Amino acid sequence: MKQIITITLSALSIALIVASCGNSAKEEKGKATDLKVKLERLKKDKAKLDAEIHSVEEAITKADPTAANKAALVGVTPVTQQDFVHYIELQGKVEAENMVAVTPRGMGGQAKEVYVKRGDAVKKGQLLVKLDDAVMLEQIESLKTQLSYAENIYNRQKNLWDQGIGTEVQLITAKNNVDGLNKQMATLTENWKTSFVYAPMSGTAEVVNLKAGEIFNGFTVSGPQIVIINDGNMRVITDVPENYVANIKKGTPVEIVVPDLNNTVVKSSISLIGASINPNSRGFTTEVKVPSTSGLKINQVALVRFKDYSAPNAISVPVNVIQTDESGKYVYVAAKEGNVTKARKKTVNVGGVYNGMAEIKMGLTPTDQIITEGYQNVYDGQTITTGTN
């Protein structure tokens, strides 16, 4: 009976743990929703409070006319029109456009000599490794002896044939023996040449994991044994989330920022876009070519900015001056009315937001003066001063 109770309690404990794990994600999502609701409520409360402050200040002005002359001190910034650009910022990796793992032409074998070290500059066709060729050289020498003997027999048979001695079959047989051995020699010589491993291209020996006496076949469990890179042209590979597939296209302008190089910015464009979505990352691959003069290093991490939106000659304001109430988003502008300057509330239609700036699609004109300091403490119609009025 105790055993049954113990098993039941254990199963119940496991069920509670599984349920708690499953509920954790829901709790986090619910917490975010609650915070959003709280934020909206606080914004509405602020709008109500601003309205009450405005009402009280108007009452004070009526009761004390001198208060109307007390202008609020603010800071203003003229509206400027410029191109508004929005970027997607993702992490990318620098790779060599030309990188090759060196492999032997044949089956490989024991390295007799290794003529390259890591970091060496190599040229196309340069000898890198010499494999042990002792067995093949012995075979070649043996075949040379056989070939010499066959050629001697053929020459004698031909001389006899020229003198009318012997049969044609004997001459043809001797000739076939020579031809067959020549073909064997050509094949064996070609196989012997595979003992010499040459650089397939010019560049730098980035990886050399090979010593004399070790077996060389191009790859080991840990990776390629010799790798040559040509950093004359490099590329930055980035995995872009699939929800940007409509915005990111071949030729899209890109800025590459390298934090390790004092935030150096390299401008380029997308040269290649992957044709499929990675089922694991739910993203697609982009390739951006960069010149070797950029200072980037192979395998370096870079910040890649993809331009996914731009608005020419747009009005933009600091995003922090935009406020929200029940009627929508608004800003305060300084408006000259007679001999005084007053704060005026203007409802705005906000477009893109990037790097602390917001694009204003509707609601402002190029001649407006935005209140950028003290905007939290003014109300619509309040007399203001910039200190220079």
C-alpha positions in Angstrom: 0.0 0.0 0.0 2.8 2.4 0.9 4.5 1.6 -2.4 1.3 2.5 -4.3 1.0 5.8 -2.5 4.7 6.6 -3.2 4.3 5.9 -6.9 1.2 7.9 -7.0 2.8 10.9 -5.3 5.8 10.7 -7.6 3.7 10.7 -10.7 1.7 13.6 -9.3 5.0 15.5 -8.6 6.2 14.9 -12.2 2.8 16.1 -13.5 3.0 19.3 -11.4 6.6 19.9 -12.7 5.6 19.5 -16.3 2.5 21.7 -15.8 4.6 24.4 -14.2 7.1 24.3 -17.1 4.3 24.5 -19.6 2.8 27.4 -17.7 6.0 29.4 -17.4 5.9 30.6 -21.0 2.2 31.5 -20.6 3.0 33.4 -17.4 5.8 35.4 -19.2 3.4 36.3 -22.1 0.7 37.2 -19.6 3.1 39.4 -17.7 4.0 41.3 -20.9 0.3 41.8 -21.7 -0.3 43.2 -18.2 2.5 45.6 -18.5 1.2 46.9 -21.8 -2.3 47.4 -20.3 -0.7 49.2 -17.3 1.3 51.5 -19.7 -1.9 52.4 -21.6 -3.7 53.2 -18.4 -0.8 55.4 -17.2 -0.8 57.3 -20.5 -4.6 57.9 -20.1 -4.1 59.0 -16.5 -1.3 61.4 -17.6 -3.6 62.9 -20.3 -6.3 63.4 -17.7 -3.8 65.0 -15.3 -2.5 67.3 -18.0 -6.1 68.4 -18.7 -6.7 69.1 -15.0 -3.5 71.0 -14.7 -4.5 73.1 -17.7 -7.9 73.8 -16.1 -6.4 74.8 -12.8 -3.8 77.0 -14.5 -6.6 78.8 -16.4 -8.5 79.3 -13.2 -5.4 80.8 -11.6 -5.0 83.1 -14.6 -8.5 84.4 -14.2 -8.1 84.8 -10.4 -4.6 86.4 -10.8 -4.2 88.2 -14.2 -0.5 88.7 -13.6 0.0 85.0 -13.7 -0.7 85.1 -17.5 2.5 87.0 -18.0 4.6 84.2 -16.4 5.8 82.3 -19.4 7.1 78.7 -19.2 10.8 78.3 -20.2 11.2 75.8 -23.0 13.7 74.8 -25.6 12.8 74.6 -29.3 14.3 73.1 -32.4 13.3 74.0 -36.0 11.8 71.3 -38.1 14.2 70.1 -40.8 13.6 68.0 -43.8 16.0 65.3 -44.7 16.1 61.7 -45.9 14.7 59.3 -43.3 16.3 55.9 -43.5 15.4 52.8 -41.4 17.9 49.9 -41.1 17.6 46.3 -39.8 20.6 45.5 -37.7 21.8 41.9 -37.6 25.0 40.1 -36.8 27.2 38.7 -39.7 30.4 36.8 -40.1 33.3 37.7 -42.4 34.4 34.9 -44.8 36.9 34.7 -47.6 35.3 34.6 -51.0 38.0 32.3 -52.2 39.0 29.6 -49.7 40.1 26.0 -50.6 41.1 22.9 -48.7 44.1 21.3 -50.3 43.7 17.6 -51.2 46.0 15.2 -53.0 45.1 14.2 -56.6 45.4 10.5 -55.7 44.7 8.4 -52.7 47.1 10.3 -50.5 49.8 8.8 -48.4 52.6 9.5 -45.9 54.0 13.0 -46.0 57.7 12.8 -46.7 58.2 16.6 -46.8 56.0 19.5 -45.9 57.2 22.8 -47.5 54.6 25.2 -46.1 53.9 26.7 -42.7 50.8 28.4 -41.4 50.7 32.1 -42.5 53.0 31.6 -45.5 52.2 33.3 -48.7 51.9 30.8 -51.5 51.5 31.0 -55.2 49.4 28.9 -57.5 51.4 25.8 -58.5 53.8 26.0 -55.6 54.9 22.6 -54.2 53.4 22.2 -50.7 53.8 18.5 -49.8 55.8 15.6 -51.1 54.4 12.2 -50.3 56.4 9.0 -49.9 57.0 7.7 -53.5 59.6 5.0 -52.8 57.3 2.1 -53.8 56.2 3.8 -57.0 59.8 4.6 -57.9 60.8 1.0 -57.5 57.9 0.0 -59.8 59.0 2.6 -62.4 62.6 1.3 -62.3 61.4 -2.3 -62.7 59.1 -1.3 -65.6 62.0 0.6 -67.2 64.0 -2.6 -67.3 61.1 -4.5 -68.8 60.6 -1.8 -71.4 64.2 -1.7 -72.3 64.3 -5.5 -72.8 61.1 -5.4 -74.9 62.4 -2.6 -77.1 65.6 -4.6 -77.6 63.7 -7.7 -78.7 61.5 -5.6 -81.0 64.5 -3.9 -82.7 66.2 -7.3 -83.3 63.0 -8.8 -84.6 62.6 -5.8 -86.9 66.1 -6.1 -88.2 65.5 -9.8 -89.0 62.2 -9.0 -90.7 64.0 -6.4 -92.8 66.3 -9.2 -93.9 63.4 -11.4 -94.7 64.0 -13.6 -91.7 61.2 -14.4 -89.2 57.4 -14.1 -89.4 55.2 -11.0 -89.3 53.4 -12.4 -86.2 56.7 -12.3 -84.3 57.3 -8.7 -85.3 53.7 -7.6 -84.3 54.0 -9.5 -81.0 57.2 -7.7 -80.1 55.7 -4.3 -81.1 52.6 -4.9 -79.0 54.8 -5.8 -76.0 56.6 -2.5 -76.3 53.3 -0.5 -76.7 51.7 -2.2 -73.7 54.7 -1.5 -71.5 54.8 2.2 -72.7 51.2 2.6 -71.7 51.9 1.1 -68.3 54.9 3.4 -67.9 52.7 6.5 -68.7 50.0 5.4 -66.1 52.6 4.7 -63.5 54.4 8.0 -64.1 51.1 9.8 -63.8 50.4 8.1 -60.5 53.9 9.0 -59.3 53.2 12.7 -60.0 50.3 12.6 -57.5 53.0 12.3 -54.8 53.5 16.0 -55.3 50.8 18.3 -53.9 50.7 21.8 -55.3 48.8 24.9 -54.3 45.6 25.2 -56.3 45.5 29.0 -56.0 47.6 31.9 -54.7 46.9 33.2 -51.2 47.8 32.6 -47.6 48.2 29.2 -45.8 45.5 29.7 -43.2 45.6 26.2 -41.8 48.5 23.7 -41.9 47.8 20.7 -39.7 50.4 18.3 -41.1 53.9 17.2 -40.3 56.4 15.0 -42.1 55.6 11.4 -41.4 51.9 11.9 -41.0 49.3 10.6 -43.4 48.0 13.2 -45.8 44.6 12.7 -47.5 43.2 16.2 -47.2 41.0 15.8 -44.2 41.0 14.4 -40.7 38.4 14.1 -38.0 39.3 17.6 -36.8 39.0 19.2 -40.3 41.1 20.0 -43.3 44.8 19.6 -43.1 45.8 22.5 -45.3 43.6 25.5 -46.1 44.5 28.4 -48.5 42.6 31.6 -48.5 42.7 34.5 -50.8 41.6 37.6 -48.9 41.7 39.8 -52.0 37.9 39.6 -51.9 35.8 38.9 -48.8 32.2 38.6 -48.0 29.9 39.0 -45.0 27.4 36.2 -44.5 24.2 37.0 -42.5 21.1 35.0 -41.6 18.0 37.3 -42.0 14.7 36.4 -40.4 12.1 35.3 -43.0 9.7 38.2 -42.1 12.0 40.6 -43.9 12.0 38.6 -47.1 9.8 41.2 -48.9 12.1 44.1 -47.9 15.6 42.6 -48.4 16.5 42.1 -52.1 19.6 41.8 -54.2 21.2 45.2 -54.5 19.7 46.5 -51.2 22.2 49.0 -49.6 24.1 47.7 -46.6 26.3 49.2 -43.9 28.8 47.0 -42.2 29.9 48.2 -38.8 32.9 46.6 -37.1 33.0 47.3 -33.3 36.6 45.9 -33.1 37.8 48.5 -35.6 36.5 51.6 -33.8 33.0 51.1 -35.3 34.4 51.5 -38.9 31.6 51.6 -41.4 31.9 49.9 -44.8 29.2 50.6 -47.3 28.2 47.9 -49.8 25.1 46.1 -51.1 23.6 42.6 -51.2 25.3 40.5 -53.9 23.5 37.2 -53.2 20.3 36.0 -51.5 19.7 32.4 -50.5 16.9 30.7 -52.5 15.5 28.8 -49.4 14.5 29.4 -45.8 16.5 27.5 -43.2 14.0 25.3 -41.3 15.9 25.6 -38.1 16.6 29.4 -37.9 13.6 30.4 -40.1 15.9 32.8 -41.9 17.5 33.1 -45.3 21.2 33.7 -46.1 22.5 37.0 -47.6 26.0 37.6 -48.9 27.6 41.1 -49.0 31.0 41.5 -50.8 33.6 43.7 -49.2 37.1 44.7 -50.4 40.2 43.6 -48.7 41.0 47.3 -48.0 38.1 47.4 -45.5 40.4 46.0 -42.8 38.1 43.1 -42.0 39.5 39.8 -40.9 38.3 36.3 -41.7 35.8 35.0 -39.1 35.4 38.4 -37.6 32.0 39.3 -36.3 30.4 42.4 -37.8 27.1 44.4 -37.4 25.2 44.4 -40.7 22.7 47.2 -41.3 20.2 46.4 -44.1 18.3 49.4 -45.4 14.6 48.3 -45.5 12.9 51.6 -45.7 13.6 55.2 -46.8 11.6 58.4 -47.2 13.3 61.2 -49.1 13.0 64.8 -47.8 11.0 63.7 -44.8 10.2 65.6 -41.6 11.6 63.8 -38.6 11.7 64.6 -34.9 13.3 63.1 -31.8 11.2 60.2 -30.7 11.2 61.3 -27.1 9.2 64.5 -27.8 6.2 62.5 -29.1 3.5 62.0 -26.5 0.3 60.0 -26.4 -3.2 60.5 -25.1 -6.6 59.0 -25.9 -6.8 60.8 -29.2 -3.4 59.6 -30.5 0.2 60.9 -30.7 1.1 64.5 -30.5 3.9 67.0 -30.1 4.1 70.6 -28.9 5.2 73.4 -31.2 6.1 77.0 -30.4 3.6 79.3 -32.2 3.9 83.1 -32.4 0.6 84.7 -31.7 0.8 88.5 -31.7 3.4 89.6 -29.2 3.6 86.3 -27.3 4.7 82.7 -28.1 2.4 79.9 -27.1 2.7 76.1 -26.9 0.3 74.5 -29.4 -0.5 70.8 -29.4 -0.3 69.2 -32.8 -1.6 65.6 -33.6 0.9 63.7 -35.7 1.0 60.6 -37.8 4.2 58.7 -37.1 5.9 56.6 -39.7 9.2 54.8 -39.2 11.3 55.0 -36.1 15.1 54.5 -36.1 18.1 55.6 -34.1 16.1 57.9 -31.8 14.3 59.7 -34.6 10.7 59.3 -35.8 9.4 60.1 -39.3 6.4 62.4 -39.2 4.1 61.6 -42.2 1.3 64.1 -41.3 0.8 66.9 -38.7 3.9 69.1 -39.1 5.2 71.6 -41.6 8.8 72.6 -42.4 8.3 75.9 -40.7 7.2 74.5 -37.3 9.3 74.9 -34.2 9.3 71.8 -32.0 9.4 72.1 -28.3 12.2 69.7 -27.4 12.9 70.8 -23.8 10.2 71.4 -21.2 7.6 69.8 -23.4 6.4 67.6 -20.4 5.4 70.7 -18.4 3.4 72.7 -20.9 -0.2 72.6 -22.2 -2.0 73.7 -25.3 -2.2 77.5 -25.3 0.3 78.1 -22.5 2.6 81.1 -22.9 6.2 80.1 -23.3 9.6 81.6 -23.7 12.9 80.3 -25.0 14.9 82.7 -22.9 15.9 84.6 -26.0 12.4 86.1 -26.7 
